[in-house]
Amino acid sequence: MYVVTAVPGGGHYRQILNDKGVGWIADHWGLHLAVSIFCYGVIALAVLTTTMFFRHPHMQRVS
């Protein structure tokens, strides 16, 4: 089940683009590389999100 969010280009449409991108890479350069690139992208997004979360002013310790 896909959820369409209020964010433009979010939810269902973003997932379709991810699937098409991985499929295109797999067709041209192989499935192993496509899955690896997708996984590295997810890891990079998680690191970016975590960094932004902990650097947010509300997460800073008040002394």
ChimeraX attribute file (.defattr): number of C-alpha atoms within 10 A of each C-alpha:
attribute: neighborCount
match mode: 1-to-1
recipient: residues
	/A:1	4
	/A:2	8
	/A:3	10
	/A:4	13
	/A:5	11
	/A:6	8
	/A:7	7
	/A:8	9
	/A:9	12
	/A:10	12
	/A:11	14
	/A:12	13
	/A:13	15
	/A:14	13
	/A:15	14
	/A:16	11
	/A:17	12
	/A:18	12
	/A:19	12
	/A:20	12
	/A:21	14
	/A:22	19
	/A:23	16
	/A:24	14
	/A:25	17
	/A:26	15
	/A:27	11
	/A:28	10
	/A:29	11
	/A:30	13
	/A:31	15
	/A:32	10
	/A:33	14
	/A:34	18
	/A:35	15
	/A:36	12
	/A:37	14
	/A:38	16
	/A:39	12
	/A:40	11
	/A:41	12
	/A:42	12
	/A:43	12
	/A:44	12
	/A:45	12
	/A:46	12
	/A:47	12
	/A:48	11
	/A:49	12
	/A:50	12
	/A:51	11
	/A:52	12
	/A:53	13
	/A:54	11
	/A:55	11
	/A:56	10
	/A:57	10
	/A:58	9
	/A:59	10
	/A:60	10
	/A:61	6
	/A:62	6
	/A:63	3
